[in-house]
Amino acid sequence: MRLKQAEKRKAQDPTIALINVVFLMLIFFLLAGTIAPGADPEIRLISTRDAEGAPPPAEPVGITAEGELRYGGAAIEMDALIAELSTTRSAPEAQVPPAGEARETGETEGEAATGAPLSVTADRDLPARDLIAILRQLREAGYAAHIVTRAGGPQ
């Protein structure tokens, strides 16, 4: 009596599993990229070479070349911006001191009165005096600002 020999199974090709994983990663990164809010298209940031790159922060306050304030993708007046910031961020507890003076806690004007500083993106064609005036108004309202100075990649 003769026994049947077991048939040898062909080994499955591991590239199919690898293709599936790469495809799933592609879908993940496409979805993750569409969820993150982009920078305001009305603001053209300056470009630099050989600088350390960092992504723009979420929901920055934008300033166009004409000095128009933009927040959340729409134009906004300074009073309305401060009112909006007071509802979306913790309200300023104390006024930020004038330039060069330190508060009792040892913080200076460059540090936020309440938590993280406000991010500001300014158009490269905005005159410096206008930018300084807007930053001064924000500081008087109790918000310190970090300025996003450049766009990523060549422009």
C-alpha positions, 0 to 999 in steps of 0.5 A, a space after each residue: 500500500 502506497 501513501 500519497 505524498 503530501 503536496 508541497 505548498 508554494 510559499 506566499 510572496 511577502 511583497 503583497 503584504 508589504 504593498 498592503 502596508 504601504 498603501 495603508 500608510 499612504 491613505 493615513 498620511 493623505 487623511 492626516 494632511 487634510 485634517 491639519 489647518 493650513 496657513 491663511 492663503 491671503 498671507 505671503 510669508 517671507 522665504 529664507 535659505 539655510 534656515 531651520 524649518 518648523 510648521 506654522 502653528 494652528 490658527 495664527 493671527 495673520 496680517 496682510 500687506 495692507 495691514 488687515 487682520 485675519 483670524 480663522 481665514 476671515 478678516 477681523 478688526 482689532 477689537 473683535 480679534 481681542 474679544 475672540 481671543 478672550 473666548 478661545 484663549 484664557 483671558 489676560 490676568 495682568 497687563 504686560 509691562 512696557 518694553 524692558 521692564 520685568 513683572 513681579 514674577 520675573 517675566 518680561 514683555 516677550 513672555 505671555 501673560 497667560 500661557 502660550 504666546 499668540 502666533 502671528 504671521 505677517 505678509 512680507 510686504 507689510 511695513 515694519 511700523 504697521 507690524 510694530 503698532 499691531 503687536 503693541 496693541 496685542 501686548 497692551 491687551 495682554 497677549 505676547 506674540 511669536 512671529 512666524 517669519 518664513 514659509 517652508 520651501 522655495 517661493 
